[in-house]
Amino acid sequence: MSSDVADPITRLRASLAPASGSELPEHAEPGHRSRQAAVAAILRGAGDDLELLLIRRAERTGDVWSGHVALPGGRREPHDDDLIATASREVMEEIAVDLSTAGCELLGALPSLLPMNPALPPISVQPYVWHVPRGIDPRTSDEVAAVAWISLEHLRDTAHHLEHRLVTPDGIERAFPAIHVGGDVPLWGMTHRIVATLLEVLDPR
């Protein structure tokens, strides 16, 4: 295997779907921009030292994702030209990172997804993957209580994998795969699904 193929960033460039900004999966309702959202999986580093930027959302009344570990991102607004613009705007608003900065590269898109929990809004979420220089300095905001760079090796390590259990509004206890990333809130739900897909692209079986 050549060093270029072995390099994870090169592999992502080759394996991810091209990012057009106009991705519209079959489950999305055409014309309903309020039902679309985009998130940014932001990587830094190289080789075995790649890290993923995670945020912990601020506690907000009425926000179904309040306090969750997540990727920066949010709903598409009417003034967003496309979903790439949505992700870029949300990243700037939430963590003060300008993804148009020199050295920031949009590597491609992961498959879109819907929440599996019927209690959550039926919003189609489009993940994009960026690689950024180490000098990028994410910050907290009114929407984000904490930011952290987590190594991909940590995310892969099954010693950090667990089940997150909760009782749904219909009274049924459900278990979701999760990853301990520090603190008292694990990475689970849609963000876990996105991270798992990203790791599968990097480490195909």
CYANA upper distance limits for C-alpha pairs under 8 A (distance plus 0.5 A):
  1 MET  CA      5 VAL  CA      6.99
  1 MET  CA      6 ALA  CA      7.08
  2 SER  CA      6 ALA  CA      6.75
  3 SER  CA      7 ASP  CA      6.58
  4 ASP  CA     10 THR  CA      6.72
  4 ASP  CA     11 ARG  CA      8.41
  5 VAL  CA     10 THR  CA      6.78
  5 VAL  CA     11 ARG  CA      6.40
  6 ALA  CA     10 THR  CA      8.13
  6 ALA  CA     11 ARG  CA      7.52
  7 ASP  CA     11 ARG  CA      6.74
  7 ASP  CA     46 ALA  CA      8.24
  7 ASP  CA     47 GLY  CA      6.34
  8 PRO  CA     12 LEU  CA      6.62
  8 PRO  CA     46 ALA  CA      7.97
  8 PRO  CA     47 GLY  CA      6.65
  8 PRO  CA    202 LEU  CA      6.87
  9 ILE  CA     13 ARG  CA      6.74
  9 ILE  CA     46 ALA  CA      7.85
  9 ILE  CA     47 GLY  CA      8.38
  9 ILE  CA    107 LEU  CA      8.50
  9 ILE  CA    131 HIS  CA      8.32
 10 THR  CA     14 ALA  CA      6.86
 11 ARG  CA     15 SER  CA      6.47
 11 ARG  CA    202 LEU  CA      7.37
 12 LEU  CA     16 LEU  CA      6.08
 12 LEU  CA    107 LEU  CA      7.13
 12 LEU  CA    108 GLY  CA      8.13
 12 LEU  CA    201 VAL  CA      7.59
 12 LEU  CA    202 LEU  CA      7.24
 13 ARG  CA    107 LEU  CA      5.76
 13 ARG  CA    108 GLY  CA      7.16
 15 SER  CA    201 VAL  CA      7.34
 16 LEU  CA    107 LEU  CA      7.70
 16 LEU  CA    108 GLY  CA      5.63
 16 LEU  CA    109 ALA  CA      6.23
 16 LEU  CA    110 LEU  CA      6.85
 16 LEU  CA    201 VAL  CA      8.07
 17 ALA  CA    108 GLY  CA      5.99
 17 ALA  CA    109 ALA  CA      5.62
 17 ALA  CA    110 LEU  CA      7.06
 18 PRO  CA    107 LEU  CA      8.32
 18 PRO  CA    108 GLY  CA      5.44
 18 PRO  CA    109 ALA  CA      6.58
 19 ALA  CA     23 GLU  CA      8.33
 19 ALA  CA     84 ILE  CA      8.30
 19 ALA  CA    106 LEU  CA      8.23
 19 ALA  CA    107 LEU  CA      8.18
 19 ALA  CA    108 GLY  CA      5.22
 19 ALA  CA    109 ALA  CA      5.60
 19 ALA  CA    128 TYR  CA      7.79
 20 SER  CA     84 ILE  CA      8.14
 21 GLY  CA     82 ASP  CA      5.48
 21 GLY  CA     83 LEU  CA      5.16
 21 GLY  CA     84 ILE  CA      5.26
 21 GLY  CA     85 ALA  CA      7.95
 22 SER  CA     82 ASP  CA      6.33
 22 SER  CA     83 LEU  CA      6.79
 23 GLU  CA     83 LEU  CA      8.10
 23 GLU  CA    126 GLN  CA      8.15
 24 LEU  CA     28 ALA  CA      6.75
 24 LEU  CA     30 PRO  CA      8.16
 25 PRO  CA    112 SER  CA      7.33
 27 HIS  CA    124 SER  CA      7.99
 28 ALA  CA     35 ARG  CA      8.04
 28 ALA  CA     36 GLN  CA      8.01
 28 ALA  CA    123 ILE  CA      8.38
 28 ALA  CA    124 SER  CA      6.51
 29 GLU  CA     35 ARG  CA      8.06
 32 HIS  CA     36 GLN  CA      7.73
 33 ARG  CA     76 ARG  CA      6.60
 33 ARG  CA     77 GLU  CA      7.59
 33 ARG  CA     78 PRO  CA      7.53
 34 SER  CA     75 ARG  CA      7.07
 34 SER  CA     76 ARG  CA      6.68
 34 SER  CA     77 GLU  CA      7.45
 35 ARG  CA     75 ARG  CA      7.87
 35 ARG  CA     76 ARG  CA      8.28
 35 ARG  CA    122 PRO  CA      7.56
 35 ARG  CA    123 ILE  CA      5.15
 35 ARG  CA    124 SER  CA      6.67
 36 GLN  CA     75 ARG  CA      6.39
 36 GLN  CA     76 ARG  CA      6.15
 36 GLN  CA    123 ILE  CA      6.12
 36 GLN  CA    124 SER  CA      5.43
 36 GLN  CA    125 VAL  CA      6.59
 36 GLN  CA    126 GLN  CA      8.24
 37 ALA  CA     73 GLY  CA      7.85
 37 ALA  CA     74 GLY  CA      5.75
 37 ALA  CA     75 ARG  CA      4.50
 37 ALA  CA     76 ARG  CA      5.56
 37 ALA  CA     83 LEU  CA      7.65
 37 ALA  CA     86 THR  CA      7.77
 37 ALA  CA     87 ALA  CA      8.39
 37 ALA  CA    123 ILE  CA      7.40
 37 ALA  CA    124 SER  CA      6.60
 37 ALA  CA    125 VAL  CA      5.22
 37 ALA  CA    126 GLN  CA      6.66
 38 ALA  CA     73 GLY  CA      6.10
 38 ALA  CA     74 GLY  CA      6.23
 38 ALA  CA     75 ARG  CA      7.06
 38 ALA  CA     76 ARG  CA      7.54
 38 ALA  CA     83 LEU  CA      6.42
 38 ALA  CA     84 ILE  CA      7.78
 38 ALA  CA     86 THR  CA      6.61
 38 ALA  CA     87 ALA  CA      5.57
 38 ALA  CA    125 VAL  CA      5.78
 38 ALA  CA    126 GLN  CA      5.03
 38 ALA  CA    127 PRO  CA      6.14
 38 ALA  CA    128 TYR  CA      7.91
 39 VAL  CA     71 LEU  CA      6.57
 39 VAL  CA     72 PRO  CA      6.11
 39 VAL  CA     73 GLY  CA      4.48
 39 VAL  CA     74 GLY  CA      6.86
 39 VAL  CA     87 ALA  CA      5.78
 39 VAL  CA    125 VAL  CA      7.59
 39 VAL  CA    126 GLN  CA      6.80
 39 VAL  CA    127 PRO  CA      5.33
 39 VAL  CA    128 TYR  CA      6.82
 40 ALA  CA     71 LEU  CA      6.59
 40 ALA  CA     72 PRO  CA      6.26
 40 ALA  CA     73 GLY  CA      6.63
 40 ALA  CA     87 ALA  CA      6.44
 40 ALA  CA     88 SER  CA      8.25
 40 ALA  CA     91 VAL  CA      7.85
 40 ALA  CA    127 PRO  CA      6.32
 40 ALA  CA    128 TYR  CA      5.59
 40 ALA  CA    129 VAL  CA      6.38
 40 ALA  CA    130 TRP  CA      7.45
 41 ALA  CA     52 LEU  CA      7.35
 41 ALA  CA     53 LEU  CA      7.47
 41 ALA  CA     71 LEU  CA      6.73
 41 ALA  CA     72 PRO  CA      8.21
 41 ALA  CA    127 PRO  CA      7.30
 41 ALA  CA    128 TYR  CA      6.51
 41 ALA  CA    129 VAL  CA      5.20
 41 ALA  CA    130 TRP  CA      6.70
 42 ILE  CA     52 LEU  CA      6.24
 42 ILE  CA     53 LEU  CA      6.03
 42 ILE  CA    129 VAL  CA      6.44
 42 ILE  CA    130 TRP  CA      5.32
 42 ILE  CA    131 HIS  CA      6.35
 42 ILE  CA    132 VAL  CA      7.44
 43 LEU  CA     50 LEU  CA      7.01
 43 LEU  CA     51 GLU  CA      5.99
 43 LEU  CA     52 LEU  CA      5.18
 43 LEU  CA     53 LEU  CA      6.95
 43 LEU  CA    129 VAL  CA      7.99
 43 LEU  CA    130 TRP  CA      6.54
 43 LEU  CA    131 HIS  CA      5.20
 43 LEU  CA    132 VAL  CA      6.69
 44 ARG  CA     50 LEU  CA      6.17
 44 ARG  CA     51 GLU  CA      5.92
 44 ARG  CA     52 LEU  CA      7.26
 44 ARG  CA    131 HIS  CA      6.09
 44 ARG  CA    132 VAL  CA      5.73
 44 ARG  CA    133 PRO  CA      6.55
 44 ARG  CA    134 ARG  CA      6.52
 45 GLY  CA     49 ASP  CA      6.10
 45 GLY  CA     50 LEU  CA      5.08
 45 GLY  CA     51 GLU  CA      6.85
 45 GLY  CA    132 VAL  CA      8.45
 45 GLY  CA    133 PRO  CA      7.80
 45 GLY  CA    134 ARG  CA      7.13
 46 ALA  CA     50 LEU  CA      5.70
 48 ASP  CA    153 GLU  CA      8.15
 49 ASP  CA    151 SER  CA      7.34
 49 ASP  CA    152 LEU  CA      8.17
 50 LEU  CA    151 SER  CA      6.42
 50 LEU  CA    152 LEU  CA      6.47
 51 GLU  CA    149 TRP  CA      6.21
 51 GLU  CA    150 ILE  CA      5.70
 51 GLU  CA    151 SER  CA      4.57
 51 GLU  CA    152 LEU  CA      6.03
 52 LEU  CA    149 TRP  CA      5.95
 52 LEU  CA    150 ILE  CA      5.78
 52 LEU  CA    151 SER  CA      6.69
 52 LEU  CA    152 LEU  CA      7.15
 53 LEU  CA     71 LEU  CA      7.65
 53 LEU  CA    147 VAL  CA      7.62
 53 LEU  CA    148 ALA  CA      6.32
 53 LEU  CA    149 TRP  CA      5.07
 53 LEU  CA    150 ILE  CA      6.90
 54 LEU  CA     69 VAL  CA      7.22
 54 LEU  CA     70 ALA  CA      6.28
 54 LEU  CA     71 LEU  CA      5.83
 54 LEU  CA     72 PRO  CA      7.86
 54 LEU  CA    147 VAL  CA      6.35
 54 LEU  CA    148 ALA  CA      5.93
 54 LEU  CA    149 TRP  CA      6.77
 54 LEU  CA    150 ILE  CA      7.61
 55 ILE  CA     69 VAL  CA      6.13
 55 ILE  CA     70 ALA  CA      5.81
 55 ILE  CA     71 LEU  CA      6.45
 55 ILE  CA     72 PRO  CA      7.08
 55 ILE  CA    144 VAL  CA      7.06
 55 ILE  CA    145 ALA  CA      7.98
 55 ILE  CA    146 ALA  CA      6.13
 55 ILE  CA    147 VAL  CA      4.90
 55 ILE  CA    148 ALA  CA      6.85
 56 ARG  CA     67 GLY  CA      6.46
 56 ARG  CA     68 HIS  CA      6.05
 56 ARG  CA     69 VAL  CA      4.88
 56 ARG  CA     70 ALA  CA      6.58
 56 ARG  CA    144 VAL  CA      6.41
 56 ARG  CA    145 ALA  CA      6.09
 56 ARG  CA    146 ALA  CA      5.60
 56 ARG  CA    147 VAL  CA      6.89
 57 ARG  CA     65 TRP  CA      7.84
 57 ARG  CA     66 SER  CA      6.32
 57 ARG  CA     67 GLY  CA      5.12
 57 ARG  CA     68 HIS  CA      5.90
 57 ARG  CA     69 VAL  CA      6.89
 57 ARG  CA     70 ALA  CA      7.52
 57 ARG  CA    143 GLU  CA      6.55
 57 ARG  CA    144 VAL  CA      5.05
 57 ARG  CA    145 ALA  CA      6.09
 57 ARG  CA    146 ALA  CA      7.74
 58 ALA  CA     66 SER  CA      6.52
 58 ALA  CA     67 GLY  CA      5.72
 58 ALA  CA     68 HIS  CA      8.49
 58 ALA  CA    142 ASP  CA      7.45
 58 ALA  CA    143 GLU  CA      5.70
 58 ALA  CA    144 VAL  CA      5.38
 58 ALA  CA    145 ALA  CA      5.19
 58 ALA  CA    146 ALA  CA      8.49
 59 GLU  CA     63 ASP  CA      8.46
 59 GLU  CA     66 SER  CA      5.35
 59 GLU  CA     67 GLY  CA      5.42
 59 GLU  CA    145 ALA  CA      8.41
 60 ARG  CA     66 SER  CA      5.94
 60 ARG  CA     67 GLY  CA      8.16
 61 THR  CA     66 SER  CA      7.98
 62 GLY  CA     66 SER  CA      8.42
 64 VAL  CA    120 LEU  CA      7.48
 68 HIS  CA    185 VAL  CA      7.52
 68 HIS  CA    187 LEU  CA      8.09
 69 VAL  CA    185 VAL  CA      7.36
 69 VAL  CA    186 PRO  CA      7.24
 69 VAL  CA    187 LEU  CA      5.84
 69 VAL  CA    188 TRP  CA      8.05
 69 VAL  CA    191 THR  CA      8.14
 70 ALA  CA    187 LEU  CA      7.63
 70 ALA  CA    191 THR  CA      6.12
 71 LEU  CA    191 THR  CA      7.16
 72 PRO  CA     87 ALA  CA      8.24
 72 PRO  CA     90 GLU  CA      7.26
 72 PRO  CA     91 VAL  CA      6.13
 72 PRO  CA     94 GLU  CA      7.33
 72 PRO  CA     95 ILE  CA      8.15
 73 GLY  CA     86 THR  CA      8.03
 73 GLY  CA     87 ALA  CA      5.85
 73 GLY  CA     88 SER  CA      8.47
 73 GLY  CA     90 GLU  CA      5.47
 73 GLY  CA     91 VAL  CA      6.50
 73 GLY  CA     94 GLU  CA      8.32
 74 GLY  CA     86 THR  CA      7.77
 74 GLY  CA     87 ALA  CA      7.50
 74 GLY  CA     90 GLU  CA      6.56
 75 ARG  CA     86 THR  CA      7.67
 76 ARG  CA     80 ASP  CA      7.00
 76 ARG  CA     83 LEU  CA      7.19
 76 ARG  CA     86 THR  CA      5.87
 77 GLU  CA     86 THR  CA      7.62
 80 ASP  CA     85 ALA  CA      6.16
 80 ASP  CA     86 THR  CA      6.24
 81 ASP  CA     85 ALA  CA      6.52
 81 ASP  CA     86 THR  CA      8.30
 82 ASP  CA     86 THR  CA      6.95
 83 LEU  CA     87 ALA  CA      6.75
 83 LEU  CA    126 GLN  CA      7.98
 84 ILE  CA     88 SER  CA      6.63
 84 ILE  CA    128 TYR  CA      8.04
 85 ALA  CA     89 ARG  CA      6.44
 86 THR  CA     90 GLU  CA      6.61
 87 ALA  CA     91 VAL  CA      6.62
 87 ALA  CA    128 TYR  CA      8.26
 88 SER  CA     92 MET  CA      6.83
 88 SER  CA     98 ASP  CA      7.75
 88 SER  CA     99 LEU  CA      6.67
 89 ARG  CA     93 GLU  CA      6.67
 90 GLU  CA     94 GLU  CA      6.34
 91 VAL  CA     95 ILE  CA      6.19
 91 VAL  CA     96 ALA  CA      7.08
 91 VAL  CA     97 VAL  CA      6.46
 91 VAL  CA     98 ASP  CA      7.82
 91 VAL  CA     99 LEU  CA      8.29
 92 MET  CA     96 ALA  CA      4.82
 92 MET  CA     97 VAL  CA      5.35
 92 MET  CA     98 ASP  CA      6.11
 92 MET  CA     99 LEU  CA      8.31
 93 GLU  CA    141 SER  CA      8.49
 94 GLU  CA    139 ARG  CA      8.41
 94 GLU  CA    140 THR  CA      7.50
 94 GLU  CA    141 SER  CA      6.39
 94 GLU  CA    142 ASP  CA      8.22
 94 GLU  CA    143 GLU  CA      6.55
 94 GLU  CA    144 VAL  CA      6.72
 95 ILE  CA    138 PRO  CA      5.55
 95 ILE  CA    139 ARG  CA      5.22
 95 ILE  CA    140 THR  CA      6.04
 95 ILE  CA    141 SER  CA      6.93
 95 ILE  CA    144 VAL  CA      7.74
 96 ALA  CA    138 PRO  CA      6.49
 96 ALA  CA    139 ARG  CA      6.52
 96 ALA  CA    140 THR  CA      8.49
 97 VAL  CA    136 ILE  CA      7.55
 97 VAL  CA    137 ASP  CA      7.50
 97 VAL  CA    138 PRO  CA      6.28
 97 VAL  CA    139 ARG  CA      8.43
 99 LEU  CA    104 CYS  CA      6.31
 99 LEU  CA    105 GLU  CA      8.38
 99 LEU  CA    132 VAL  CA      8.42
100 SER  CA    104 CYS  CA      6.88
103 GLY  CA    132 VAL  CA      6.60
103 GLY  CA    133 PRO  CA      6.43
104 CYS  CA    130 TRP  CA      7.29
104 CYS  CA    131 HIS  CA      6.27
104 CYS  CA    132 VAL  CA      4.86
104 CYS  CA    133 PRO  CA      7.02
105 GLU  CA    130 TRP  CA      5.93
105 GLU  CA    131 HIS  CA      5.71
105 GLU  CA    132 VAL  CA      6.90
106 LEU  CA    128 TYR  CA      7.93
106 LEU  CA    129 VAL  CA      6.56
106 LEU  CA    130 TRP  CA      4.93
106 LEU  CA    131 HIS  CA      7.08
107 LEU  CA    128 TYR  CA      8.20
107 LEU  CA    129 VAL  CA      6.03
107 LEU  CA    130 TRP  CA      5.95
107 LEU  CA    131 HIS  CA      7.39
108 GLY  CA    128 TYR  CA      6.44
108 GLY  CA    129 VAL  CA      6.11
108 GLY  CA    130 TRP  CA      8.00
109 ALA  CA    126 GLN  CA      8.11
109 ALA  CA    127 PRO  CA      6.52
109 ALA  CA    128 TYR  CA      4.93
109 ALA  CA    129 VAL  CA      6.55
110 LEU  CA    126 GLN  CA      7.68
110 LEU  CA    127 PRO  CA      5.95
110 LEU  CA    128 TYR  CA      6.56
110 LEU  CA    129 VAL  CA      7.89
110 LEU  CA    194 ILE  CA      8.24
110 LEU  CA    197 THR  CA      8.09
110 LEU  CA    198 LEU  CA      7.87
111 PRO  CA    126 GLN  CA      7.29
111 PRO  CA    127 PRO  CA      7.50
112 SER  CA    124 SER  CA      7.07
112 SER  CA    125 VAL  CA      5.90
112 SER  CA    126 GLN  CA      4.90
112 SER  CA    127 PRO  CA      6.87
113 LEU  CA    124 SER  CA      6.21
113 LEU  CA    125 VAL  CA      5.88
113 LEU  CA    126 GLN  CA      7.29
113 LEU  CA    190 MET  CA      8.33
114 LEU  CA    122 PRO  CA      6.89
114 LEU  CA    123 ILE  CA      6.49
114 LEU  CA    124 SER  CA      5.54
114 LEU  CA    125 VAL  CA      6.79
114 LEU  CA    190 MET  CA      8.32
115 PRO  CA    120 LEU  CA      7.01
115 PRO  CA    121 PRO  CA      7.98
115 PRO  CA    122 PRO  CA      7.03
115 PRO  CA    123 ILE  CA      7.70
115 PRO  CA    124 SER  CA      8.43
115 PRO  CA    189 GLY  CA      8.28
115 PRO  CA    190 MET  CA      6.80
116 MET  CA    190 MET  CA      8.43
118 PRO  CA    122 PRO  CA      8.31
119 ALA  CA    168 THR  CA      8.10
119 ALA  CA    169 PRO  CA      7.52
127 PRO  CA    194 ILE  CA      7.85
132 VAL  CA    136 ILE  CA      7.38
138 PRO  CA    147 VAL  CA      7.52
139 ARG  CA    146 ALA  CA      8.41
139 ARG  CA    147 VAL  CA      7.39
140 THR  CA    144 VAL  CA      5.64
140 THR  CA    145 ALA  CA      6.28
140 THR  CA    146 ALA  CA      6.27
140 THR  CA    147 VAL  CA      7.08
141 SER  CA    145 ALA  CA      7.22
150 ILE  CA    154 HIS  CA      7.35
150 ILE  CA    155 LEU  CA      7.92
150 ILE  CA    181 VAL  CA      7.79
151 SER  CA    155 LEU  CA      7.11
152 LEU  CA    156 ARG  CA      6.60
152 LEU  CA    199 LEU  CA      8.45
153 GLU  CA    157 ASP  CA      6.60
154 HIS  CA    160 HIS  CA      7.72
155 LEU  CA    160 HIS  CA      7.74
155 LEU  CA    179 ILE  CA      7.37
155 LEU  CA    181 VAL  CA      8.36
156 ARG  CA    199 LEU  CA      8.05
157 ASP  CA    161 HIS  CA      7.74
160 HIS  CA    179 ILE  CA      6.01
160 HIS  CA    180 HIS  CA      5.68
160 HIS  CA    181 VAL  CA      8.09
161 HIS  CA    177 PRO  CA      7.85
161 HIS  CA    178 ALA  CA      6.31
161 HIS  CA    179 ILE  CA      4.99
161 HIS  CA    180 HIS  CA      6.84
162 LEU  CA    177 PRO  CA      6.62
162 LEU  CA    178 ALA  CA      5.70
162 LEU  CA    179 ILE  CA      6.38
162 LEU  CA    180 HIS  CA      7.69
163 GLU  CA    175 ALA  CA      6.32
163 GLU  CA    176 PHE  CA      5.92
163 GLU  CA    177 PRO  CA      5.29
163 GLU  CA    178 ALA  CA      5.91
164 HIS  CA    175 ALA  CA      5.98
164 HIS  CA    176 PHE  CA      5.53
164 HIS  CA    177 PRO  CA      6.69
164 HIS  CA    178 ALA  CA      6.33
164 HIS  CA    186 PRO  CA      8.01
164 HIS  CA    188 TRP  CA      7.60
165 ARG  CA    173 GLU  CA      7.26
165 ARG  CA    174 ARG  CA      6.10
165 ARG  CA    175 ALA  CA      4.87
165 ARG  CA    176 PHE  CA      6.78
166 LEU  CA    173 GLU  CA      6.01
166 LEU  CA    174 ARG  CA      6.12
166 LEU  CA    175 ALA  CA      7.17
167 VAL  CA    171 GLY  CA      6.22
167 VAL  CA    172 ILE  CA      5.85
167 VAL  CA    173 GLU  CA      4.65
167 VAL  CA    174 ARG  CA      6.67
168 THR  CA    172 ILE  CA      5.92
168 THR  CA    173 GLU  CA      6.73
168 THR  CA    174 ARG  CA      7.61
176 PHE  CA    188 TRP  CA      7.30
176 PHE  CA    189 GLY  CA      7.37
177 PRO  CA    188 TRP  CA      6.76
177 PRO  CA    189 GLY  CA      8.12
177 PRO  CA    192 HIS  CA      7.98
178 ALA  CA    186 PRO  CA      6.56
178 ALA  CA    187 LEU  CA      5.89
178 ALA  CA    188 TRP  CA      4.94
178 ALA  CA    189 GLY  CA      8.03
178 ALA  CA    192 HIS  CA      6.97
179 ILE  CA    186 PRO  CA      6.02
179 ILE  CA    187 LEU  CA      5.62
179 ILE  CA    188 TRP  CA      7.17
179 ILE  CA    192 HIS  CA      8.11
180 HIS  CA    185 VAL  CA      8.01
180 HIS  CA    186 PRO  CA      5.28
180 HIS  CA    187 LEU  CA      6.90
181 VAL  CA    185 VAL  CA      8.38
181 VAL  CA    186 PRO  CA      6.55
181 VAL  CA    187 LEU  CA      7.19
182 GLY  CA    186 PRO  CA      7.96
187 LEU  CA    191 THR  CA      7.25
187 LEU  CA    192 HIS  CA      6.39
188 TRP  CA    192 HIS  CA      5.09
188 TRP  CA    193 ARG  CA      8.11
189 GLY  CA    193 ARG  CA      6.96
190 MET  CA    194 ILE  CA      6.77
191 THR  CA    195 VAL  CA      6.63
192 HIS  CA    196 ALA  CA      6.46
193 ARG  CA    197 THR  CA      6.69
194 ILE  CA    198 LEU  CA      6.73
195 VAL  CA    199 LEU  CA      6.70
196 ALA  CA    200 GLU  CA      6.69
197 THR  CA    201 VAL  CA      6.83
198 LEU  CA    202 LEU  CA      6.94
199 LEU  CA    203 ASP  CA      6.37
200 GLU  CA    204 PRO  CA      5.70
200 GLU  CA    205 ARG  CA      8.09
